[in-house]
Amino acid sequence: MSVSNIDEESTILFDSSKEQDINSDRSDSFELDNLSDQDGEARQTFIQNNERQSDVFDFDDHLIPLALTEIRRHPTNLEKEVTFFNGLTLVIGSIIGSGIFASPGPVVLHAGSVGMSLVVWLICGLLACTGALTYAELGSEIPISGGEHAYLSHAYGSLPAFLFSWTAITCLKPGGNAIIAVIFAEYLNRIIYHTAFESEESHPSPSTHNILIKIVAIICVIVISLINTYSVRLATRTQDLFTAIKLITLFVIAIIGFVVLGRGGMTTNFDGDLFAGSSHRMSDYALAFYSGLWAYDGWNTVNVIAGEMKNPSRDLPRIIMVGLPIVIIFYLLSNVAYYAVLPSSIVKQTNTIALDFGRKMFGPIGGILFALCVAASCFGAANGGVFTGSRLIYVAGREGYLPALFGKVHDKWNTPTAALIMQATLTIIMIIPGSFIGLLNFVSVAGWVFYFLTSFGLFILRWREPNLERPFRVWLITPTIFCCVAIFLVFMPFTRVPLESLFALGFILTGVPFWYVRVKCKESFTTEAFKSYLNNVNATVNSWRFRHKYSKQEVIEMT
């Protein structure tokens, strides 16, 4: 057989389109035990070449983002154990977080009226449904774990996928954690104020209050990072405890509000025209939607683990069509409860609505109790954000996109200590100059850029790969609506909050040179190394066939 034929055969063996067959059939080394001692030199030559190839192509099986190439040497080891109920609780638990305890104020502030704020909450829930259904089709046709990164990589290539991972590491995760830490600090400080000061007039000045908020938020991030550094088990148990507190608190608020409203309410919010004073500026509604959609953030969580679901094509749509309506109902009931107990003027001004709600219903002790519950909820949410964000950094370090230091675990505690330190540092950097609303706008612009690109990828895949198996298909009107709203939410804030919007886009664009250096250059190096490896394989195969008269099939079986 000529060298050209062997080249052709080697190319077929390493064709990425036959990735699964290769993963299941190939072996990492030749079976050379049956060769004689005189073949030792040929054996050693091939083993060295094979080890060199292994170093170049040894990618992490559990990588969520940041893959250099779509060629992967090993099939995933993640078990398909996630059921419909597991996915349902994951989505509900991920969505219901700190947002519902902090966003009602900004929503009604920008919407301008009680009635319009409730409409905004409903529309935000429906938009989350359209986005989740769009992602459900993507998840059913690309049933692998990874969420946005997997879909962006398949639809556009490595650059948008890398930029998403870059933005998640440098902006979305730290910014989200900073927002939650600020909410935690707001509630904790309000508890201290009501305990230490007799009247609101004796509370610290606004400037002092802001400084104290940042200090407490930074301490919160440091404590959570230390917990995650010390023990993974302690971190996960902390998450379970505070998630339960969060859900119980929201359920109690909804029930109390329902009872109060049934008795006629304690305010005049539902008397007269509910829409009086509604804003007429589209930019105001963009900011109101940002605050509302922040509370619904997490609707795409289940897609991240689509590769671990037992039946993603069946269960993904069911989880979305059951889970999202449950969350919408809870959120609407909670907002109605707030308005039934508190005047809209109070709701507009407060970032600690649960404390004011509890104090109005049960006095100072009730306010402190509700505030403690929400603070615990925020602490648990921040713990989850630090845990997952540090893992993204850890994987990036292992893959070479960040210095190798961030891809190592502590010898004693077996936790990604360096990644946790980096995550905490980025989060603190976000906290120092930011406020709740400023951070929210900053993170939302960056997030919705990728929500748009991901959902638009559905149209690209429908056009480019019409024969791709799609167990679940959405009506095209669904992603169309979502894409149009995403464009609106990306560009409209530039008219009202241009600074935060420009910073968000700047964070995304700074990832381009990193992609070129850390990915593009490595891809070129990998291609050359792979060609060199194939040439060495061909030379070794020719040598063995010539010296031992092996057939082509025998040589292929050896590889």
C-alpha positions as CSV (number, residue, x, y, z in Angstrom):
1,M,0.0,0.0,0.0
2,S,1.4,3.4,-1.0
3,V,2.0,6.3,1.4
4,S,-0.8,8.2,-0.1
5,N,-3.2,5.4,0.6
6,I,-2.0,5.3,4.2
7,D,-2.5,9.0,4.5
8,E,-6.1,8.6,3.2
9,E,-6.7,5.8,5.7
10,S,-5.3,7.9,8.6
11,T,-7.4,10.9,7.6
12,I,-10.5,8.7,7.7
13,L,-9.5,7.3,11.1
14,F,-9.3,10.8,12.5
15,D,-12.3,12.4,10.7
16,S,-14.2,14.4,13.3
17,S,-17.5,13.5,11.7
18,K,-16.9,9.9,12.9
19,E,-16.0,11.1,16.4
20,Q,-18.3,8.7,18.2
21,D,-17.1,5.6,16.3
22,I,-13.5,6.6,17.0
23,N,-14.2,7.1,20.7
24,S,-15.8,3.8,21.1
25,D,-13.4,1.7,18.9
26,R,-9.9,3.1,19.2
27,S,-7.2,2.4,21.7
28,D,-4.6,4.7,22.9
29,S,-1.7,2.4,22.1
30,F,-0.7,-0.4,19.9
31,E,-0.9,-3.9,21.1
32,L,2.8,-4.8,20.7
33,D,3.1,-7.6,23.2
34,N,3.3,-10.2,20.4
35,L,6.2,-8.5,18.6
36,S,9.8,-9.7,19.0
37,D,12.6,-7.9,20.8
38,Q,14.1,-6.7,17.5
39,D,11.0,-4.6,17.1
40,G,11.7,-2.6,20.3
41,E,12.9,0.4,18.4
42,A,9.8,0.6,16.3
43,R,7.6,0.0,19.3
44,Q,9.3,2.8,21.3
45,T,9.1,5.2,18.4
46,F,5.3,4.8,18.1
47,I,4.7,5.0,21.8
48,Q,6.6,8.2,22.0
49,N,4.6,9.6,19.1
50,N,1.3,8.5,20.6
51,E,2.2,10.1,24.0
52,R,3.0,13.3,22.2
53,Q,-0.4,13.2,20.5
54,S,-2.1,12.4,23.8
55,D,-0.6,15.5,25.4
56,V,-1.9,17.7,22.6
57,F,-5.4,16.3,22.5
58,D,-6.1,15.5,26.1
59,F,-9.1,17.6,26.8
60,D,-11.3,17.5,30.0
61,D,-14.3,15.2,29.7
62,H,-16.4,17.3,32.1
63,L,-15.6,20.6,30.4
64,I,-18.7,22.9,30.4
65,P,-17.3,25.7,28.3
66,L,-14.0,26.5,26.6
67,A,-13.3,23.5,24.3
68,L,-10.4,24.0,21.9
69,T,-12.0,21.8,19.3
70,E,-15.1,19.7,18.7
71,I,-12.9,16.6,18.4
72,R,-12.9,14.8,21.8
73,R,-10.9,11.7,22.5
74,H,-13.2,10.1,25.1
75,P,-16.9,9.8,25.3
76,T,-18.5,11.6,28.3
77,N,-18.6,9.7,31.6
78,L,-21.5,11.7,33.0
79,E,-24.4,9.3,33.7
80,K,-27.9,10.1,32.4
81,E,-29.6,10.2,35.7
82,V,-31.6,13.5,35.6
83,T,-35.4,12.8,35.6
84,F,-38.3,15.1,34.9
85,F,-38.8,15.8,38.6
86,N,-35.0,16.5,39.1
87,G,-35.1,19.0,36.3
88,L,-38.3,20.6,37.5
89,T,-36.9,21.2,41.0
90,L,-33.6,22.4,39.5
91,V,-35.3,25.0,37.4
92,I,-37.7,26.3,40.1
93,G,-34.9,26.4,42.7
94,S,-32.5,28.2,40.3
95,I,-35.0,30.8,39.2
96,I,-36.5,31.7,42.6
97,G,-33.6,33.5,44.3
98,S,-32.8,36.9,45.6
99,G,-34.4,38.8,42.7
100,I,-38.0,38.6,43.9
101,F,-36.8,40.1,47.2
102,A,-35.0,43.1,45.5
103,S,-36.5,43.7,42.1
104,P,-40.1,44.8,42.9
105,G,-38.8,48.3,43.8
106,P,-36.9,49.0,40.5
107,V,-39.7,47.4,38.5
108,V,-42.4,49.7,39.8
109,L,-40.0,52.7,39.8
110,H,-39.4,52.4,36.1
111,A,-42.9,51.1,35.1
112,G,-44.5,54.0,37.0
113,S,-47.7,52.3,38.3
114,V,-48.8,49.2,40.2
115,G,-50.8,47.8,37.3
116,M,-48.0,48.3,34.8
117,S,-45.5,46.7,37.2
118,L,-47.6,43.6,37.4
119,V,-47.9,43.5,33.6
120,V,-44.1,43.8,33.4
121,W,-43.8,40.8,35.8
122,L,-46.2,38.8,33.7
123,I,-44.5,39.7,30.4
124,C,-41.1,38.9,31.9
125,G,-42.4,35.4,32.8
126,L,-43.7,34.9,29.3
127,L,-40.5,36.1,27.8
128,A,-38.6,33.6,30.0
129,C,-41.0,30.9,28.6
130,T,-40.2,31.9,25.0
131,G,-36.5,31.8,25.7
132,A,-36.7,28.5,27.5
133,L,-38.8,26.9,24.7
134,T,-36.2,28.1,22.2
135,Y,-33.5,26.6,24.3
136,A,-35.5,23.4,24.6
137,E,-35.3,22.9,20.8
138,L,-31.6,23.6,20.8
139,G,-31.2,21.2,23.8
140,S,-33.2,18.4,22.0
141,E,-31.2,18.6,18.8
142,I,-27.8,19.1,20.6
143,P,-28.4,16.9,23.7
144,I,-25.1,17.6,25.4
145,S,-24.2,19.4,28.6
146,G,-22.9,22.9,28.3
147,G,-25.9,25.1,27.5
148,E,-25.1,28.3,25.6
149,H,-21.4,27.4,25.0
150,A,-22.4,24.1,23.2
151,Y,-25.1,25.9,21.0
152,L,-22.9,28.9,20.1
153,S,-20.0,26.6,19.2
154,H,-22.2,24.5,17.0
155,A,-23.9,27.4,15.3
156,Y,-21.1,30.0,15.0
157,G,-17.8,28.4,15.8
158,S,-15.2,28.9,18.5
159,L,-15.1,32.7,18.8
160,P,-18.7,33.4,20.1
161,A,-18.5,30.3,22.3
162,F,-15.2,31.4,23.8
163,L,-16.5,35.0,24.3
164,F,-19.5,33.6,26.1
165,S,-17.2,31.6,28.4
166,W,-14.9,34.6,28.8
167,T,-17.9,36.9,29.7
168,A,-19.3,34.3,32.1
169,I,-16.0,34.1,33.9
170,T,-15.1,37.9,34.0
171,C,-18.5,39.5,34.0
172,L,-21.7,37.4,34.4
173,K,-20.7,35.2,37.3
174,P,-18.8,37.9,39.4
175,G,-21.4,40.5,38.6
176,G,-24.3,38.2,39.6
177,N,-22.5,37.3,42.8
178,A,-21.9,40.9,43.5
179,I,-25.6,41.8,43.1
180,I,-26.6,39.0,45.5
181,A,-23.9,40.0,48.0
182,V,-25.2,43.6,47.9
183,I,-28.8,42.5,48.5
184,F,-27.5,40.4,51.4
185,A,-25.7,43.4,52.8
186,E,-28.8,45.6,52.4
187,Y,-30.9,43.2,54.5
188,L,-28.3,42.6,57.1
189,N,-27.5,46.3,57.6
190,R,-31.2,47.1,57.9
191,I,-31.5,44.4,60.6
192,I,-28.6,46.0,62.5
193,Y,-30.1,49.5,62.1
194,H,-33.4,48.5,63.5
195,T,-31.7,46.8,66.4
196,A,-29.1,49.4,67.2
197,F,-31.0,52.6,66.5
198,E,-34.2,53.7,68.0
199,S,-35.5,55.7,65.0
200,E,-34.8,56.0,61.3
201,E,-33.6,59.6,61.8
202,S,-30.7,58.2,63.7
203,H,-29.6,55.8,61.0
204,P,-26.3,56.4,59.2
205,S,-26.1,58.9,56.4
206,P,-26.6,57.7,52.8
207,S,-22.9,57.9,52.1
208,T,-22.0,56.0,55.2
209,H,-24.8,53.5,54.5
210,N,-23.3,52.8,51.0
211,I,-19.8,52.2,52.5
212,L,-21.2,49.8,55.1
213,I,-23.2,48.0,52.3
214,K,-20.0,47.4,50.3
215,I,-18.0,46.3,53.4
216,V,-20.6,43.8,54.4
217,A,-21.0,42.5,50.8
218,I,-17.2,42.1,50.6
219,I,-17.1,40.2,53.9
220,C,-20.0,38.0,52.6
221,V,-18.0,37.1,49.5
222,I,-14.8,36.3,51.5
223,V,-16.7,34.1,54.0
224,I,-18.4,32.1,51.2
225,S,-15.1,31.7,49.4
226,L,-13.5,30.4,52.6
227,I,-16.3,27.9,53.0
228,N,-15.9,26.7,49.5
229,T,-12.2,26.6,49.9
230,Y,-12.3,24.5,53.0
231,S,-14.8,21.8,51.9
232,V,-17.0,20.9,48.9
233,R,-19.4,19.0,51.2
234,L,-19.8,22.0,53.5
235,A,-20.5,24.3,50.5
236,T,-23.2,21.9,49.1
237,R,-24.9,21.4,52.5
238,T,-24.9,25.2,53.0
239,Q,-26.6,25.5,49.6
240,D,-29.3,22.9,50.5
241,L,-30.1,24.6,53.8
242,F,-30.5,28.1,52.5
243,T,-32.4,27.0,49.4
244,A,-35.1,25.5,51.7
245,I,-35.3,28.7,53.7
246,K,-35.7,30.8,50.5
247,L,-38.6,28.7,49.2
248,I,-40.4,28.7,52.5
249,T,-40.1,32.5,52.9
250,L,-41.6,33.1,49.5
251,F,-44.4,30.7,50.1
252,V,-45.3,32.4,53.4
253,I,-45.3,35.8,51.8
254,A,-47.6,34.7,49.0
255,I,-50.0,33.1,51.5
256,I,-50.1,36.2,53.7
257,G,-50.7,38.5,50.8
258,F,-53.5,36.3,49.6
259,V,-55.2,36.4,53.0
260,V,-54.7,40.2,53.4
261,L,-56.1,40.9,50.0
262,G,-59.1,38.7,50.7
263,R,-59.8,40.9,53.7
264,G,-59.7,44.1,51.6
265,G,-56.0,44.9,51.8
266,M,-54.1,47.3,54.0
267,T,-53.4,50.0,51.2
268,T,-55.2,51.8,48.4
269,N,-52.9,50.4,45.7
270,F,-55.8,48.4,44.2
271,D,-58.3,51.2,44.4
272,G,-59.0,53.3,41.4
273,D,-56.9,53.2,38.2
274,L,-54.1,50.7,38.6
275,F,-52.3,52.2,35.5
276,A,-52.3,55.8,36.6
277,G,-48.8,57.3,36.3
278,S,-47.5,54.6,33.9
279,S,-44.3,55.6,32.1
280,H,-44.4,56.4,28.4
281,R,-40.7,56.0,27.7
282,M,-39.5,52.8,26.1
283,S,-36.1,53.1,27.8
284,D,-37.9,53.0,31.2
285,Y,-39.5,49.7,30.3
286,A,-36.2,48.3,29.2
287,L,-34.8,48.9,32.7
288,A,-38.0,47.6,34.3
289,F,-37.7,44.4,32.2
290,Y,-34.0,44.1,33.2
291,S,-35.0,44.1,36.9
292,G,-37.9,41.7,36.3
293,L,-36.0,39.3,34.1
294,W,-33.2,39.2,36.6
295,A,-35.6,37.6,39.0
296,Y,-36.5,35.0,36.4
297,D,-32.8,34.4,35.6
298,G,-32.1,30.6,35.7
299,W,-34.8,29.6,33.1
300,N,-31.9,28.2,31.0
301,T,-30.4,26.1,33.8
302,V,-31.7,22.8,32.8
303,N,-30.1,23.1,29.4
304,V,-26.7,23.0,31.0
305,I,-27.3,19.4,32.1
306,A,-29.2,18.3,29.0
307,G,-26.5,15.6,28.4
308,E,-27.3,14.1,31.8
309,M,-31.0,13.8,31.3
310,K,-32.6,10.4,30.7
311,N,-34.9,11.7,28.0
312,P,-34.1,15.3,27.1
313,S,-36.3,15.5,24.0
314,R,-39.4,14.6,26.1
315,D,-38.5,16.1,29.5
316,L,-37.0,19.5,28.5
317,P,-40.2,20.9,27.1
318,R,-42.3,19.5,29.9
319,I,-40.0,20.9,32.6
320,I,-40.3,24.4,31.0
321,M,-44.1,24.2,30.5
322,V,-44.7,23.1,34.1
323,G,-41.9,24.9,35.9
324,L,-42.1,28.4,34.4
325,P,-45.9,28.8,35.1
326,I,-45.3,27.8,38.7
327,V,-42.7,30.5,39.1
328,I,-44.9,33.1,37.3
329,I,-47.8,32.4,39.7
330,F,-45.5,32.6,42.7
331,Y,-44.0,35.9,41.6
332,L,-47.4,37.5,40.8
333,L,-48.8,36.4,44.1
334,S,-45.7,37.8,45.9
335,N,-46.0,41.2,44.2
336,V,-49.7,41.3,44.9
337,A,-48.9,40.6,48.6
338,Y,-46.3,43.4,48.7
339,Y,-48.9,45.9,47.2
340,A,-51.6,44.6,49.5
341,V,-49.5,45.4,52.6
342,L,-47.2,48.3,51.5
343,P,-47.9,51.6,49.7
344,S,-46.4,51.8,46.2
345,S,-44.3,54.8,47.4
346,I,-42.6,52.5,49.9
347,V,-42.1,49.7,47.4
348,K,-40.4,52.2,44.9
349,Q,-37.9,53.3,47.5
350,T,-36.9,50.1,49.2
351,N,-34.3,47.4,48.3
352,T,-35.4,45.4,51.3
353,I,-39.1,44.8,50.6
354,A,-39.4,41.6,52.6
355,L,-38.2,43.4,55.8
356,D,-40.7,46.2,55.3
357,F,-43.4,43.6,54.5
358,G,-42.7,41.7,57.7
359,R,-42.5,44.8,59.9
360,K,-45.8,46.1,58.6
361,M,-47.5,42.8,59.2
362,F,-45.9,41.6,62.5
363,G,-44.0,44.6,63.9
364,P,-40.2,45.0,64.3
365,I,-39.7,41.4,65.3
366,G,-41.5,40.2,62.1
367,G,-39.4,42.6,60.0
368,I,-36.2,41.2,61.5
369,L,-37.4,37.6,61.0
370,F,-38.3,38.1,57.4
371,A,-35.0,40.0,56.8
372,L,-33.0,37.2,58.3
373,C,-34.8,34.7,56.0
374,V,-34.1,36.8,52.9
375,A,-30.5,37.4,54.0
376,A,-30.1,33.6,54.4
377,S,-31.6,33.1,50.9
378,C,-29.1,35.6,49.4
379,F,-26.2,33.9,51.3
380,G,-27.2,30.6,49.8
381,A,-27.6,32.1,46.3
382,A,-24.2,33.7,46.5
383,N,-22.8,30.4,47.7
384,G,-24.1,28.7,44.6
385,G,-22.8,31.4,42.3
386,V,-19.3,31.3,43.9
387,F,-19.3,27.5,43.7
388,T,-20.2,27.3,40.0
389,G,-18.2,30.3,38.9
390,S,-15.0,29.0,40.5
391,R,-15.5,25.8,38.5
392,L,-15.6,27.7,35.3
393,I,-12.3,29.3,36.2
394,Y,-10.8,26.0,37.2
395,V,-11.7,24.3,33.9
396,A,-10.3,27.3,32.0
397,G,-7.0,26.9,33.9
398,R,-6.9,23.2,33.1
399,E,-7.6,23.9,29.4
400,G,-4.8,26.5,29.2
401,Y,-7.0,29.5,28.7
402,L,-5.9,30.9,32.0
403,P,-2.6,30.3,33.8
404,A,-2.2,26.7,34.9
405,L,-2.3,27.8,38.6
406,F,-6.0,28.3,38.3
407,G,-6.5,24.7,37.1
408,K,-5.1,23.1,40.3
409,V,-6.7,21.9,43.5
410,H,-5.5,22.2,47.0
411,D,-3.5,19.2,48.2
412,K,-5.3,19.0,51.5
413,W,-8.8,20.3,50.9
414,N,-9.1,19.1,47.3
415,T,-10.8,22.3,46.2
416,P,-9.9,24.8,43.4
417,T,-8.3,27.3,45.8
418,A,-6.7,29.6,43.2
419,A,-9.9,29.7,41.1
420,L,-11.9,30.6,44.2
421,I,-9.5,33.4,45.0
422,M,-9.8,34.7,41.5
423,Q,-13.6,34.5,41.6
424,A,-13.7,36.4,44.9
425,T,-11.3,39.0,43.6
426,L,-13.4,39.7,40.5
427,T,-16.6,39.8,42.6
428,I,-15.1,42.3,45.0
429,I,-13.9,44.5,42.1
430,M,-17.5,44.6,40.9
431,I,-18.8,45.5,44.4
432,I,-16.5,48.4,45.1
433,P,-17.7,50.9,42.4
434,G,-21.1,49.4,41.8
435,S,-24.6,49.6,43.2
436,F,-27.5,47.2,42.9
437,I,-29.1,48.9,39.9
438,G,-25.8,49.7,38.2
439,L,-24.6,46.2,38.5
440,L,-27.9,44.8,37.3
441,N,-27.8,46.9,34.1
442,F,-24.2,46.0,33.5
443,V,-24.7,42.3,33.9
444,S,-28.0,42.3,32.0
445,V,-26.6,43.9,28.8
446,A,-23.8,41.4,28.6
447,G,-26.1,38.5,29.3
448,W,-28.7,39.4,26.8
449,V,-26.1,39.8,24.0
450,F,-25.5,36.0,24.3
451,Y,-29.2,35.2,24.9
452,F,-29.8,36.8,21.5
453,L,-26.9,35.1,19.7
454,T,-27.9,31.7,21.1
455,S,-31.6,32.0,20.2
456,F,-30.7,33.3,16.7
457,G,-28.6,30.2,16.3
458,L,-31.8,28.2,16.1
459,F,-32.6,30.0,12.8
460,I,-29.1,29.3,11.5
461,L,-29.3,25.6,12.3
462,R,-32.7,25.3,10.8
463,W,-31.4,26.8,7.6
464,R,-28.0,25.2,7.5
465,E,-28.9,21.7,8.9
466,P,-32.5,21.1,7.9
467,N,-32.2,17.4,8.3
468,L,-30.8,17.5,11.8
469,E,-33.0,15.4,14.1
470,R,-35.2,17.7,16.2
471,P,-37.4,15.7,18.6
472,F,-38.9,19.0,19.8
473,R,-39.6,21.9,17.5
474,V,-41.0,25.3,18.5
475,W,-43.1,27.5,16.3
476,L,-40.8,30.0,14.7
477,I,-42.8,32.8,16.2
478,T,-41.4,31.8,19.6
479,P,-37.7,32.5,18.9
480,T,-38.7,35.4,16.7
481,I,-40.4,37.2,19.7
482,F,-37.5,36.3,22.0
483,C,-34.9,37.6,19.5
484,C,-36.7,40.9,19.0
485,V,-37.1,41.5,22.7
486,A,-33.4,40.6,23.2
487,I,-32.3,43.2,20.6
488,F,-34.5,45.8,22.4
489,L,-33.0,44.9,25.7
490,V,-29.5,45.1,24.4
491,F,-29.7,48.5,22.6
492,M,-32.3,50.5,24.5
493,P,-30.4,50.9,27.8
494,F,-27.7,52.8,25.9
495,T,-30.1,55.8,25.9
496,R,-30.5,55.7,29.7
497,V,-27.4,54.0,31.2
498,P,-24.7,54.3,28.5
499,L,-21.8,53.9,30.9
500,E,-22.9,50.5,32.2
501,S,-23.8,49.4,28.7
502,L,-20.5,50.4,27.2
503,F,-18.6,48.7,30.1
504,A,-20.6,45.5,29.4
505,L,-19.7,45.5,25.7
506,G,-16.1,46.3,26.5
507,F,-15.9,43.3,28.8
508,I,-17.1,41.1,25.9
509,L,-14.7,42.6,23.3
510,T,-11.7,42.3,25.6
511,G,-12.1,38.5,25.1
512,V,-11.2,38.7,21.4
513,P,-7.4,39.1,21.8
514,F,-7.5,36.3,24.5
515,W,-9.3,34.1,22.1
516,Y,-6.7,34.7,19.4
517,V,-3.8,34.1,21.7
518,R,-5.2,31.2,23.8
519,V,-7.3,29.4,21.2
520,K,-6.6,30.4,17.6
521,C,-2.8,30.1,18.0
522,K,-3.2,26.8,19.8
523,E,-5.5,25.5,17.1
524,S,-2.7,26.3,14.5
525,F,-0.1,24.6,16.7
526,T,-2.4,21.6,17.3
527,T,-3.0,21.2,13.5
528,E,0.8,21.2,12.8
529,A,1.4,18.8,15.7
530,F,-1.3,16.5,14.4
531,K,0.1,16.5,10.9
532,S,3.5,15.7,12.3
533,Y,2.0,12.9,14.4
534,L,0.2,11.4,11.3
535,N,3.5,11.5,9.4
536,N,5.2,9.6,12.2
537,V,2.4,7.1,12.3
538,N,2.5,6.5,8.6
539,A,6.3,6.0,8.7
540,T,6.0,3.5,11.6
541,V,3.1,1.7,9.9
542,N,5.1,1.4,6.7
543,S,8.1,0.1,8.6
544,W,6.0,-2.6,10.4
545,R,4.2,-3.7,7.3
546,F,7.4,-3.9,5.4
547,R,9.3,-5.8,8.1
548,H,6.5,-8.1,9.3
549,K,4.2,-8.3,6.3
550,Y,1.2,-7.2,8.2
551,S,-2.0,-6.6,6.3
552,K,-3.7,-3.2,6.2
553,Q,-6.6,-4.5,8.4
554,E,-4.1,-5.9,11.0
555,V,-2.3,-2.5,11.2
556,I,-5.7,-0.7,11.7
557,E,-6.7,-3.1,14.4
558,M,-3.4,-2.5,16.2
559,T,-4.2,1.3,16.3
